[in-house]
Amino acid sequence: GAIYGWDLAARWWLERKPGGNNDASQEYPVDLASDAQTVYLLDTNNGRIWKRNGNDWTVLVTNANLEGGIRMAVAGDIFVLTGERPGHAPRLLRVRGAAVGEVKVSGGMEQPSLIVPGAGGLLLVDRGFRRVRLIEPDTGNGREILAGSDAAVLALAYTSESSVLVGQDWLEPIRGQLPDQLGVRPTGSA
């Protein structure tokens, strides 16, 4: 997985070649996340998070618990969502420096697919339970903010203290329909 940059003058450049500084054929980058200063890359095969330093990429942390990671979010600490696989339940992990620990999500998760920072916590898309939850990262406590969608949530963006944008896998654009007409039920304010 190479990473390319794009600037507003409509130019592409190679930001990071496959394997970073080495030819690591087993590397499998699956997600990028950033905060105000830094960009991070999740390598699911090697259980590794890379950090961009200036024009170079360095390994921030390598940990077997990060293997199978599917999504990453930065909200102070780095949070990694791991997917379900044989012998492993999905987990939410917190990376603080070199330490990797699990955030026990109350109410569990089934087929989690996306996590983004927002509203003082983490917004978690849980496809199996057909809901979007706001998770408090220190305690793992969560509350549903959207439930009952028959379509998979593909994109989620926190926009303000009172709104969240949700993108779904509809075949046609949705215009002028209320959430209850789409099979989506808000469960409270974010």
Disulfide bonds with the S-S distance in Angstrom:
none
